[in-house]
Structure formats: C-alpha cells, structure tokens
Amino acid sequence: MEMELTALHWIYVVFIALIIGFMVRRRDTTLICIVGISLLALVATGSLASSISGIFNSFIFAITELMSTILIISIIVAMSTVLTKSGINDVMIAPFAKFIKNPTLAFWVIGIVMMMISWFFWPSPAVALLGAVLLPVALRAGLPALGVAMAMNLFGHGIALSGDFIIQAAPKLTGDAASIPVGDVITASIPLVITMGVVTTISAFILLKRDMKLGKIKAADTEGIVQEQTISENLLTLGQKKFFAIFIPIAFLLDVVALSILKLQGGDATALVGGTAVFILLILSLVAHKQQGLEKSTAYLIQGFQFGFKVFGPVIPIAAFFYLGDSGFNQIIGDYLPKTSLGIVNDLGAALAASVPLTKEIAAVTLTGIGAITGLDGSGFSGISLAGSVAKLFGTAIGSGTATLTALGQITAIWVGGGTPSSTKNISCVYRKTQKSTARINSVGPLTIPSAYSR
C-alpha cells in the first residue's frame, strides 16, 4: 500500500533541511524550530490561535519529557559545587596524583579518572572537580597543558558523555526522538563508544608524543601556578573530608550495583542517581555550613538549576519540533494526520523505502554526517534529537538498525560538539591561558588555572 504523504509531511521535511542548513552555517536553529512548529499547527488546524498556542504546548511537552534529565544534571552540578567549596574534591582526587610520574602516566591517569568522574558528575562539573588539582601535577611530570586538555576532553566530553551510561541524558534525548527505549540506545552504543574511544585516544597520544619529541609542544613551567577557583573555606576538618571522599564514591558505586541487579534503566536509573545526589548535597550542606545549612542547600540547588536550564535551554525548542514527528503530534496539536499514518517520521521512512533504494551503508554514512553537522554549533546536545529522528526514518526505511543508527548519530554529534574545545570552554580556557602564560610566566606573573565551568 502506497503511503499517503500530506502537506504536513513535506513541511516537516523542509524544516529538517533548513535546520541542517543552519547548523552547517553554525547558526542558531531555535527560530527555525519555532516557525516550523507554528506552521505545522497552522496547516493542521487551519487556526491561527491554535498555531500560536501550539508553540507553547510543544514547549510544555518537551520540558515534561526532558524534566528528569534537566533535574539530574542540575542536582549533580549543585552537589559538585559543594564538593569544590568544602575541599572534598581535593582529598578525593589527591590519591590519583601519586600515579602521575611521567607524561605517559599523566595522560592516561588524568583521562581515565576524568572518564570515571564524568560518568557520575557529567564532564563540565568534573573539570572543576579534578582539573585544578591534577593540572599542576601533570605539568610537573612533563605533560604539556595541551596534553592535559586533550586527555580531559577525549575521555570526558568524548567517551563518557557520548555514552552517558549512568546519568543517561544523551540516550534519553535520542531515544525519545527515535521512539525507542533508552536501554536499546545504550546497548547499541557500547561497541561504538569503545571503538571511538580506543581509536581517538591512542591516536591523540601518539601524535602528542611525536610533537613533544620534535619539540613542537613543551611542558609549561609550574612555578607560580595559582588557582582561580573558589578556595576551600575550611568548612570541614581533614578527617571529615577524608570520610566524605570515601563515602561519596561508595554511594555512587552502590547505585551502579543496584542498577545492574535491579535492571534499572531510563527514568528509574536517573531517579536513583539523582536521589543519591540530593541526599549527599543535603548532608554536606548541613555538615559543612551547620546553622546556615538549610539556606546554603537552597543556594546550591539554585546554582545547579541555573546551569541545567542554561545547558538545555537551546535543546527545548529543537526537541519540541522533533517530538512532532512521532506521537507528540497528536498530543500537542491533535489528530490531524491521515488515518493510516504511523507518525510523520514513520510515514516518511516508509515512503523513502518504497521510492529510493537505501542500504545500511548509506544510512550509516548519512547518520554520521548528520551527527557531525549537529555538533558544529559547539553544543553536542542541541541537535541530537535530529539525529534520533533521522535514525528512525532510515531504520524504518531499511527495516532494522534504528537503535544502532541512533547511537551512531548521538556519538558523532557529541564528539564533534560536546567533545571539542569550541564547546568545552572550561578546558580550552585552561589550555589557552596556559599556552599564553608559558612564554611570560617568569617575567609577568603567575599562571592562572580557571575553574569556573560552563557547558
């Protein structure tokens, strides 16, 4: 049976093309998505009022779907803030510094520690937790600041964020766009994350060692290094810091055990990790700030929410548009699609399969390209809903592989966007300031290591 394509389907295709075009030019796509939502609602209902209200309703729908993700990121950031202010992060990271004896160990130790912390704390807060502690140690061991930035970037914003196995923010976004369970995306992404991680980290290390040997990159002098971050306010005794430095990792490791034993995924996994982070935040606030603990816990939560909505603010309009490609259309706008329709994206996939010969190889190459394009804006997260939506379209057309294509688009988008210095301002700032200061460190002043993190 031939699939019936209406004006709604073609409008959706046109705006997908526009979104990709704007991403190629590294322009913001929020306006395009809002216009697309409004036009779809106008054509479907024939009502200007419904068209305008459809924009707001689509935002509400997207926020509702993404709220658990926004909450977990906000809470994790709030918790990491109190860890930094209380000085627990210094005690927690200090044991790893003992293993950094030479440039090779510095690269791999920093990278692996960054990856482990990023799984639980997300990469941007992880930079603040360990960057200022391990950077001076790595420099003294002979690893250039660029090498530190490469290790933290590849292992944190690359390997850890592209898989996002614990917090599951990335697979939630792409899985929703592709209308498949989060667990399917995670399972399909494991071999891809491993392959990408092994190839990129080993290649980067080889190239780094080559340039160090040729004298193109030199380690900076560590004399005069100071930290620009909020200095520990002596809120806790050394014994208390050591206790919490052991207690917090154990708490999250128990979460991992629970996730495995109870087979928790998606929202259940997010809730467990988020609840643990909330309890840790409250306990630390009360112990560290004592009588001001109640007020400080609220202040930390506010900082976390500011970070969370700053990260996901650009994602909401894009996600709202792509939710219209599936079941979200009926909930947001109404039942205006043809009776035989399975959703705009499914219909387009079936029509594509019937009219154009599409192979798995072409689908994989196309998703890789689309993922890379969505990452060009330097975010990595803002466009992965597009990757999920196109993966569903192609998966429907070829009859299988939706989860693998979704994971491929997710990984490519995050590695190009979230895994590059253009988006991780905190890491690139560390490197730029280090590089600029290397030539003048002895004559002008101390080398500054910034610790304020942003997405």
N, C-alpha and C positions, 0 to 999 in steps of 0.2 A: 504494500500500500504506500502510495506516494505521500510524503509528509507535507502538510499544508503550512506554508510559511506566510505570515501576515506582515503588515507594516511594522508591528511591534518587534518581530524578529529582525527585520532589516535595520530598524533604528538601533537596536542593541548591537548589531554587527558594526554599524557605522561608528558608534561611540567607543567600541572596543578599539577600532582602528585609530580613532582620534586620541584615545588615552595612550596607546602605544606610541603614536607620533609625538605627543607632547613629552613623553618620558624619554624618547630618543633625543629630543632637544633640551632635556633636563629642565623642563618647565613644570610648574605645579599643576596637578590634574584635578584639584578639588572643584573648581568652577565647572570643568567639563563634566564631571560626575553628577553634579547638582543639576546642570542643564539636561543631562541625559535622563535623570530620574523624573524631572518635571515633564519632559517631552513624552516619555513613556506613559506617564499617568494621564497626560492631556489626550493623547491619541487613544488610549484605552477607554477612558471615561467620557471624553468629549466635554469635560467640565473644567473651566479654569480654576475654580475653587478647589476641586479635587486634585488638580495638578500641583497647586501650591501646598496644600496640606499633605500631599504625598511625600514632599521633600522632608517635612518634619517627621512624619510617620516612619519613613525609611531610616532616618537617623535614630529614632527611638528603637526600631527593630535591631539595627546594627549594634547600638550600645547595649541592648539587652543580651544579644548573642556574645558580645565581647566583654561584658562586665566582669566575668570571672577572671579573664586574662588581665584586664586592667587592674583589678584588685590585687592579684597575686604579685604583679610587678611593683605596684605601689607599696605593698606591705614589705616586700623583700628590700626595697630601697630604703624604707623607713628603718628597718632593722639594721641594715648595713651602716646607716648614718650613726646610730647609737654605738655600734661596734667601733667605728672610727673615733668618735668623740671620747669614748671611755678608754681607748687604747687597747682594747681586747684584740683588735686586728693585728697589732704589732706582736703581741705574745703568740697569737695563733700562727702567724706566718714565720716568725723568727726561726723555728727549728729547721725549716727548709733552706734557710740561708747557709747552714752548715755544710750542705751538699754542694754548694757552688764554689768549686775550687779552681776552675779554668773556664775559658769561653764556651767549650763544648757542653760541659755540665750546666753552665749558666743558661744557655739557650734552651736545653731540654727540660731542666728542672722548672724554670720560670714558665715555660709553655704548658707543661703537664699540670702544674699547680693552678695556673690560670684556667685551664680547661675544667678541672675538678670544681673550683670555686664558682666558675661561670654556670655550671650545671645547676647549682643551687641558688646562686645570688644574682644571676644574669651578668653579662660581661661588663657593662658600664659601671655598676657598683663594685664589681670585682677589681677593676683597675684601681679604684680608690682604696680598696682593702689591702692590696698587695703591692701596687706599683711603687709607691714611695718607700716601701720597706726594702724591696728586692732590687730596685734600680741601682742604688749606690753599691750594693754588694756585687752586682753583676759587672758594674764598671770597674770595680777594684780587681775583679777576676779577669779582666781583659776583654769583656764583651762590649762592643760599641753600643751606644744608645739606640742606634738603628736596629741592631740585633735584638735588643730587648723589646722594642716596639713591634718588630716582626713576629717574635715568639708570642707576645701577648695578643696580637691581632689575629694571627693564624689559629691559635689554639682556642682563644676566647670568642671573638666575633666571627670566627670561621667555623671550626669544628663544633664547639659547644652550642653556639647559637643556631647553626643551620640544622642540627639535630633536635636540640631543645627537648631532650628526653625526660627531664624531671618536671620543669615548670609547664612545658607543653604549650607555650603561647603560639609559636610558629605553626606547628601541625594543627592547632585548633583553627587558625585563620584559613590555611589552605584546605584543610579537611572540610570545613563548612562550605567553602566556595565550590569544592568538588562534590559535595554531598556524600562524603564517605566518612566512616568513623576515624577518630584521631588515632586509634591503635593501628589501623591499616597504614596510615601515613608513616607512623613511627617505624613499623616493621619494614616497610619498603625502603625507608631512608637509611637504615643501618648499613647495608653494604655500600651505598653511595657515599655516606659520610666517611666511612673508613677509607674508601678508595681516594676520595678527595683529600682527606687529611694526610694520608701517607704520602701521596704524590707531592702535595704542596709544601709540607713541612720539610721533607727530605730535600726537595729541590731548592727551597729557600736557604736551608742550612748549607748546602754545597756551594751555592752562589755566594753566600755570605763569607764562608771560609776562603773562597777563592779571592774575593775582593780584599779581605783582611791580609791575605798572604801577599797580594800585589801592592798593598799599601794604599788602596783607594779609600778604605774605611779604617779609621783609627779609633781606639777607645778614648773617651774623654778623661781628662784629669778629674779625680773625685775630690780634690782639695777644695774646701769652701762650699760643698754642697749643702743646701738647706732645704727644708720642707716648707712649702707654702700652704699646706693643708692646715686644718684646724688642729692645733696641738692638743694632746691629751690633757684634760683638765684635772688630772689626779682624782677622778671621781671614784675610783676603785683602788683597793690595795693590790699589791702584786699577787698575793695569794688568791684574791677574788678573780683577778684577770686570768690567772692560770686555770682556775676552776672552770670559768665560763669558756675559755679557749678549748677545753676538753669536752665540756658538756654540750656545746652547740653543735660541733661536728657529729657527736654521737647521736644527738637528737635527730639530725637530718639523715644519718645513716640508718637509723631505725625506721624512718619514713620510707627509705628505699626498700628495706626488708619487707615492710608492710605492703608496699606497692606490689612487690613480687609475690608474696604469699597470698594476699587477698585479691590479686589480679586486678588492681585498680588502674584505671586509665581515664583520660579525658578530665571531666569535671570533678570526679571523685579524687583523682590523683592531685589535681590542683588544690582542692579543698583541704586535703591532708597536709600538704606542704605549706599552704597559706595559714592554716590554723596553728601549725607549729611555729611559724614565723611570728604570728601575733602574740603567742604566749611568751616567746623569747623576748620580743620587743617590750612587752609589759613588765616582765621580770627584771630585765636590765634597767628599764626606766625607773622602777621603784627602788632597786638596789643602788643604782648609781646616783640618782638625784634625791633620794629619800623623801623629804616632805614635799618637794616640788615634782615628785614622780608622776602624779596624776596630770599635771599641766604639761610636763615635758613629753609624756607619751602621746598626748594630743598633738603637740607641736611636731613631733617626728612623723606622725601619720599625715599631717598636713603637707610636710615636705615630700613625703612619698607620693601622695596623690597629685601634687603639682608635677612631679616627674612623670608619673604614669599617664596623665592626660596630655602632657607635652609630647610624649612619645606616640600615643595613639590618637591624638587629635587629627593628624592628617590621614590616618587609616580609616576613620569612621565614615567619611563621605564615600571613599572608594569601596569599602566593604558594603555600604548601603546600596550602591549601584549594582554590585555583583550578586548580592543576595536576591535581586530582582530576577536574575537568570534562573532561579530554581523555585522552590516552594515559597520563598519570601514574596513572590509576586502576588499570589492570592491573598496573603495576609496583610500586605501593605496597600495594594491597590484594589484588589478584588478579583472575582472570577471572570476575567475578560478574554482569556486565551481560548483557542478552539477546544471543543470537547475532547478531541483525540490527543491534545497536547500533553506532553510529559514534563513541561517546563521549557523555557526558551532555549537554554543551553542543550538540553537533550534533543529537542527538535532540530536544532542546527547541526548537532552531531550526526543524527540520523540522515538528514538531508545531505550532509557532506559525504557520508559513507556511500550514499546512493548515486552521487554525481561525480565524485572525484576519487580516483584510486589512491588510497592513503596507506602507507606502510608504517610499521613500527619504527623503522629507522628515521623516516621523515618526521614522525611525531616526536621522537626523542630530540632530534636536532632542533626542531621548531621550539619545543618547550625550553631547551637550553638557551636559545636565543631570546625568547620572551622573558625568561627569568633574568638574564643578564640586562636586558633593556629596563626591566622594572627596578633593577638595582642602581641604575645610572643616576637616580636622584640623590644617592648617598644615604638612603634610609635603610633599604633592605626589607623593611616591613610594610611600607606603604602600598607596594604593588603586588604582594604575594597572593592576594585574593584573585588578581587577574590570572596568575599562573595556575591557581587551582581551578578557576572557571574554564580556562582553555584546556587544561588537562582532562577535565570531564568531557569537554566537547570532543577531543581527539580519542579519548578512551571509548566513548560511545561509538565513534566512527569506526574504529578498528576492532571493537568488540571485547577488548580486555586492556589491562595495564593502566587503569586510571590511577591507582594508588602509586605505582612506580613513577608515572609521569608527573603526578602531583608533587611527590618527594623531590624529583629532579628539578622541577621549576622552583620549588622552595629553596633548595640548596644553592642553586645557581644565583637566585635573587639575593640571598643573604650573603653569599661570599662576595658578590660584586658590590653590593650596597653596604650591608652591615659588616662585611669583612674587609673593608678598605679604609685607609686613613682619612678619606674625604668625609666619611660619616662619623668615625670614632675620633671626635675632636680631642678627646682627652689623651689618647695615645699619640696622635700626630703632634699634638701640642708639646707633649713630653719630648718627642724627638726633635721638633723644630727648635724648641728653646735650648735643648742640649746641644744641638749642632751649632746654633748661633753663638752659644756661650763658649764653646770649646776653644775658639780662637782668641777669646779675650778674657778667659776665666781668671788668669793670674793678674791681669793688669786693671780690669774694670771692677770685678766683683764676683760674688758667689753665683753658682749655677742654680737656677730655680727649678724645682720639680713641682709642677702644678698638680693638684689632686682633685679639683672640682670636676665632677663628671657630668657629661651631657650625652644625649643619645647619639 
